[in-house]
Amino acid sequence: MLSLTPITGLQSSLVALMVSSAVIAMFEPTHAIETAVVQDEVAAPPEKSAMEKFMVRKLAAAQRALEGVAREDFDQIRKMSSEMIDLSRHEAWERMASARFVQDTADFVTAVEFLDRMAEAEDAEGVSLGFMRMTLTCTNCHAHVRTSSVAHRDWAPLQSDAMLLTSAQ
């Protein structure tokens, strides 16, 4: 007979967050997606090479933050949080001026600020949750870039995620 262990603490928070995200995604109106595509058409993308450099730097900082989460190195997490926020406020992001991209960036910065607060409080479960929230904002934005008219411009969405992972190592 199958035996299940009870879900408690951080696990229950993570499960609740994942279920909530899935429910919200299921009920998101399709017209919102169409509106986002129209909004992206007015955005002026920065040069491909500039975006690739920033994304490689953000990914490297995120990977070092994950290392800090795994080691409970709160100073490293705070340092990487600061770096990711600084990169997100660079003028290259301002050139992606669509409302959706601005919101994605704001969501990312909010998640990283939460991660930073949890690191400052030296809350191990909090930094785990903060890192997960940050990762969700990354994947949401990348999905948006891949599926919207942004992906159909003269530049591909930062080549491929696999190439970025390879480049950052």
N, C-alpha and C positions, 0 to 999 in steps of 0.2 A: 504494500500500500504506500502511496506517495505521502511523504511527510513534508510540510512546509514550515520553515522557521519564521517567527514573527519579525516584522520589519519595524525597527525603532530608530530613534535619533536621526542622524544625517540621512540614513537610507530612506526613511519615511518622507523627509523633506524633498529629497531628490525624486522619489517616485511621484509625489504630489506635483512638483514642478513639471515633470515630464508629461504627466497626464493632463495637467492644465494647458500646457503648450499644444498638445495634440488636439484637445477639444477646441481651443481657440483657432487653430489652423483649419479644422474641419468646418467651422462656421464663418470663416472670413468670406465676405461677399466677393464674388468674382469681378464686380465692377471696380473694386479697389485695385485689382491687379491691372486692369485696363487703364485706369487713371495713372498708375505709376509709370506705365510705359509711355504715355503721353508726356508726363512730367520729365522723364529722362531724356526725351527728344530735345528739350530745350537746354539741357546741361551741356557744357563744353568740357570734354574730357581733357585731362592733362596728357602730356606725352607718355607714350607706353613705357619707355625706359625709366622715366621718373616714377611712375606708379609701381613698376616692378621693384625698383630700389627701395621704395618705402615699404612695400608689402614684405619684402625679404627682411627688412629691419624689424617690422612689427612682428613677423613670425618668429624671428630669432629671440626677440624680447619675450614673447609669449612662451616659447620653449624654455627660456631661462626662468620665467616665473613659475612654470610647471615644476621645474627642478626645485625651486624654492618651496613650493607647496609640498612636494614629496619629502623634502628634508626638513620641513618646518623652519626654513631659513627666512624669517619674516623681514629681515633687512634686504635680502635679495629680492623678495616679492615687491617690497615698497620701491626699490630702485627700478625694477622692470615696469612697475605700474606707472611710475613717473615718466619713463621713457616712452611707453605706449601712448600715454595721454599727450605728451609733447608731439609725437609723430602724428597723432590724430588731429592736431590743431595746426598743422602745417598748411601753407597756402595751396599745396597741390590738391588737398581735399576740398578746399573752397571752390576749386574749378569744377568739381562735380556737384553743381549747384541745384540738382533736383531736390524736391521736397523729400522724396523717399530716401535719397542718399544722405541728406542732412539728418534725417531722423535715425537712420542706421548708425551714423557716426555718433550722434548724441546718445543712443542706446549703448554703444560700445564704451564711450567715455564714462557713462553712469555705472556700467558694470565694473569697469576697471577701478573707478573711485570706490565702489563697494569693496572690491578685492583689497584695495589699499587700506581702507578703514579696518577691515578684518585683520590684516597683517599688523597694523598699528596696535590693535587690541590683543595681538598674539593669540588669536582664536583659530585653532587648527581646522575645526569643522567649518568655520566661517570662510576661511580662505579656500577650502575645497569647493564650497558652494559658490563663492565669488568667481573662482576660476571656471566653473561650469557655466555660470551665467555669462561670463565673458565669451566663452567658446560658442555658446548659442548665438550671441550677437554676431560673431564672425561668420558662422555658417549661414545665418539669415541674410546677411549682406552679400555674401558670395553667391548664394542662390539667386538673389535679386539681380546681381550683375550678370550672371550666366543666362537668366531667363528673360531679361528685359531687352529693350532696344539698345541698351548700353553694350551688350554683347555683340550686336550686329554692326557696330561701327568699324572704322578702319583698323582698330586694334582688338585683338582677342583678349578676353578677360584674364590678363596676366599669365598668358600661355596656359599652364595647367597647374593645379594645386600640387601635383606630384613633383613638377619641376621646381616649384618654390621650396618644397620640403628638402629636395636634394641640394638646392643652392645654398640653403641656410646651414647645412651641416658641415 
